[in-house]
Amino acid sequence: MDVAVVGAGPTGLVSVVGLARRGHRVALVDNDRGPAPDGQWARRGVMQFHHPHAFRGQAVDVLRAEVPEAVDALLALGAEPITGADASGGAGGGELPAGAGLRCRRMVVERELRRVAEREPGVRRVRTRADVVRRDGGRAVGVGARDRSLDADLVVVATGRGGRLADGLRAPEESSDCGLSYVSRQYRLRAGAEQGPITSPIGAVAEHDGYVAIVFVHDAGVFSTLIARPSADRRLALLRHDAAYDAAVRAIPLLAAWTDPDRAEPLTPVLPGGRLHNTYRGQLDDAGRLPLPGLVFLGDSVCTTNPTAGRGVSTSLMQVERFLALLDEHGDDHVATGLALDAWCAERIRPWFLDHVANDAAQVARWEGRDGADLDPAGTPTSDLVVRAIAVDPSLMCIVGPYLTMRALPGSLTAAHPRVREIYASGWRPSYAEGPTRDELAALVAGSLAEVPATALA
Ligand SMILES: Cc1cc2nc3c(=O)[nH]c(=O)nc-3n(C[C@H](O)[C@H](O)[C@H](O)COP(=O)(O)OP(=O)(O)OC[C@H]3O[C@@H](n4cnc5c(N)ncnc54)[C@H](O)[C@@H]3O)c2cc1C
């Protein structure tokens, strides 16, 4: 059949290759110009493009199934496997065991996916912005843009978190503010320099009193530092200035170790991020009906979650895999495909959204120091507190491990709740990493910019 896929992010790119390899004729619609000849890529409109990403095993499993040559190319370019078997996370030797994730820049991953999609027979790229999903006889029949109109038997909307195409057709999204904002920067290790401390499969994580510092290891000696700060604290918005960010990085021990000038040099300016939301939106309209058979929403246009957990590409590509299987099963019965996809997303994707809604609300309350925000011992512990209780009782790992690797849904943590309640009822609380508190960080940021004219900080 003829399929129009709107949006050439990870969701759209993997979809078009998967569709073409199943014998469909595919048009990939996106206005982005693609990477420059030197490989750099501004990618306006995808705010997170240069922010740190890590790719979980679920995402990589789908890539291996649908675009295996892209995975081979990424390993050859220096992407590192994440096995999760130990804190270093690396399998080494360029091998990729089943279920392993990847440490790699998002730009590098997307460049390889795009390369495969562009060469794929049966895929044609259409450089435009789709304005409307065309309909006839109560079903989708293509997409319309300012400069052209495309016919299609099936329209896939993979327009990401900011996409507005066919917005009015579905029931409104469920949404909650993550309460945090990203400010990050990429660095490259100097020739011969060793990596800094590794404490987690993605690199290293330090939970501080009022913010989180993370190091993401990428490909070929590149890594990112990230300060995830409370969005409500405007003082820390000034971290977007290089001088302030540098001062903060020097003061946070984990980031200072990684960015020591003898070890690494900055590759980018400081990258500020926008506000982040957990969102979920199924395929159906307000009345619970499929609004337009032949129209399917995939990827971030269905679900977005707090990016510090690195689930977005996985939940997106899991949807793609499910959609492709349903299309194989139901052929041109688009009602059956749409309804089955919606039911599957409600069962397998929405629980991750709900998990983040609860976690983020609890984290914001803790960051704001609200009374009783640390934990009600009789209440339901949020997943992050369950995870942190492993520090007291490592045997919880047999319940928590499958959740951490997304092999089990968040509901599986219920089995740990009685023990976790006991732990917190004893008065134990997770400790914070060594380094400045949020107020100390804010003071440091202000101090670092004291000499900068106010007009330059606007
Ligand atoms: C700060 C941040 C950090 C993240 N870190 C991680 C991480 O570590 N690990 C992880 O797995 N996930 C992470 N994510 C999530 C991940 O980035 C998304 O899940 C992923 O981008 C979803 O891909 P997508 O293809 O659905 O959407 P996008 O990547 O947003 O792509 C959408 C595409 O659609 C195009 N488009 C939009 N509207 C139209 C239109 N009308 N016509 C034509 N084209 C259109 C856009 O130009 C874009 O190319 C992070 C997200 C954020 C915000």
The ligand as an SDF file (V2000), in Angstrom:
LIG
                    3D

 53 58  0  0  0  0  0  0  0  0999 V2000
   15.9350   16.8600   26.7060 C   0  0  0  0  0  0  0  0  0  0  0  0
   15.5470   15.4610   26.2180 C   0  0  0  0  0  0  0  0  0  0  0  0
   16.4170   14.4060   26.4070 C   0  0  0  0  0  0  0  0  0  0  0  0
   16.0440   13.1250   25.9940 C   0  0  0  0  0  0  0  0  0  0  0  0
   16.8590   12.0610   26.2790 N   0  0  0  0  0  0  0  0  0  0  0  0
   16.4920   10.8200   25.9120 C   0  0  0  0  0  0  0  0  0  0  0  0
   17.3150    9.6960   26.1890 C   0  0  0  0  0  0  0  0  0  0  0  0
   18.3620    9.7970   26.8250 O   0  0  0  0  0  0  0  0  0  0  0  0
   16.9050    8.4730   25.7550 N   0  0  0  0  0  0  0  0  0  0  0  0
   15.7250    8.3070   25.0830 C   0  0  0  0  0  0  0  0  0  0  0  0
   15.3950    7.1680   24.7190 O   0  0  0  0  0  0  0  0  0  0  0  0
   14.9270    9.3550   24.8120 N   0  0  0  0  0  0  0  0  0  0  0  0
   15.2720   10.5890   25.2040 C   0  0  0  0  0  0  0  0  0  0  0  0
   14.4600   11.6480   24.9240 N   0  0  0  0  0  0  0  0  0  0  0  0
   13.2390   11.4270   24.1510 C   0  0  0  0  0  0  0  0  0  0  0  0
   13.5350   11.3800   22.6560 C   0  0  0  0  0  0  0  0  0  0  0  0
   14.2410   12.5200   22.2590 O   0  0  0  0  0  0  0  0  0  0  0  0
   12.2050   11.2730   21.8970 C   0  0  0  0  0  0  0  0  0  0  0  0
   11.5050   10.1730   22.4040 O   0  0  0  0  0  0  0  0  0  0  0  0
   12.4050   11.1160   20.3930 C   0  0  0  0  0  0  0  0  0  0  0  0
   12.8830   12.2930   19.8120 O   0  0  0  0  0  0  0  0  0  0  0  0
   11.0610   10.7750   19.7430 C   0  0  0  0  0  0  0  0  0  0  0  0
   11.2480   10.6750   18.3600 O   0  0  0  0  0  0  0  0  0  0  0  0
   10.0870   11.0680   17.3400 P   0  0  0  0  0  0  0  0  0  0  0  0
   10.6130   10.6640   16.0050 O   0  0  0  0  0  0  0  0  0  0  0  0
    8.7930   10.5170   17.8030 O   0  0  0  0  0  0  0  0  0  0  0  0
    9.9660   12.6480   17.4280 O   0  0  0  0  0  0  0  0  0  0  0  0
   11.0390   13.7820   17.0390 P   0  0  0  0  0  0  0  0  0  0  0  0
   12.4020   13.3050   17.2690 O   0  0  0  0  0  0  0  0  0  0  0  0
   10.6040   15.0060   17.7620 O   0  0  0  0  0  0  0  0  0  0  0  0
   10.8640   13.9920   15.4800 O   0  0  0  0  0  0  0  0  0  0  0  0
    9.6970   14.5830   14.9710 C   0  0  0  0  0  0  0  0  0  0  0  0
    9.9620   15.0130   13.5270 C   0  0  0  0  0  0  0  0  0  0  0  0
    8.7160   15.4500   12.9530 O   0  0  0  0  0  0  0  0  0  0  0  0
    8.9410   16.6230   12.1870 C   0  0  0  0  0  0  0  0  0  0  0  0
    7.6550   17.3180   12.0640 N   0  0  0  0  0  0  0  0  0  0  0  0
    6.9030   17.8650   13.0510 C   0  0  0  0  0  0  0  0  0  0  0  0
    5.7860   18.3970   12.5430 N   0  0  0  0  0  0  0  0  0  0  0  0
    5.8160   18.1650   11.1920 C   0  0  0  0  0  0  0  0  0  0  0  0
    4.9390   18.4610   10.1030 C   0  0  0  0  0  0  0  0  0  0  0  0
    3.7640   19.0890   10.3030 N   0  0  0  0  0  0  0  0  0  0  0  0
    5.3010   18.0990    8.8560 N   0  0  0  0  0  0  0  0  0  0  0  0
    6.4780   17.4490    8.6300 C   0  0  0  0  0  0  0  0  0  0  0  0
    7.3460   17.1270    9.6240 N   0  0  0  0  0  0  0  0  0  0  0  0
    7.0080   17.4930   10.8850 C   0  0  0  0  0  0  0  0  0  0  0  0
   10.0230   17.3490   12.9680 C   0  0  0  0  0  0  0  0  0  0  0  0
   10.7230   18.2300   12.1190 O   0  0  0  0  0  0  0  0  0  0  0  0
   10.9180   16.1720   13.4030 C   0  0  0  0  0  0  0  0  0  0  0  0
   11.8370   15.8850   12.3920 O   0  0  0  0  0  0  0  0  0  0  0  0
   14.8030   12.9270   25.3410 C   0  0  0  0  0  0  0  0  0  0  0  0
   13.9360   14.0030   25.1570 C   0  0  0  0  0  0  0  0  0  0  0  0
   14.2870   15.2530   25.6170 C   0  0  0  0  0  0  0  0  0  0  0  0
   13.3080   16.3930   25.4450 C   0  0  0  0  0  0  0  0  0  0  0  0
  1  2  1  0
  2  3  1  0
  2 52  2  0
  3  4  2  0
  4  5  1  0
  4 50  1  0
  5  6  2  0
  6  7  1  0
  6 13  1  0
  7  8  2  0
  7  9  1  0
  9 10  1  0
 10 11  2  0
 10 12  1  0
 12 13  2  0
 13 14  1  0
 14 15  1  0
 14 50  1  0
 15 16  1  0
 16 17  1  0
 16 18  1  0
 18 19  1  0
 18 20  1  0
 20 21  1  0
 20 22  1  0
 22 23  1  0
 23 24  1  0
 24 25  2  0
 24 26  1  0
 24 27  1  0
 27 28  1  0
 28 29  2  0
 28 30  1  0
 28 31  1  0
 31 32  1  0
 32 33  1  0
 33 34  1  0
 33 48  1  0
 34 35  1  0
 35 36  1  0
 35 46  1  0
 36 37  1  0
 36 45  1  0
 37 38  2  0
 38 39  1  0
 39 40  1  0
 39 45  2  0
 40 41  1  0
 40 42  2  0
 42 43  1  0
 43 44  2  0
 44 45  1  0
 46 47  1  0
 46 48  1  0
 48 49  1  0
 50 51  2  0
 51 52  1  0
 52 53  1  0
M  END
$$$$
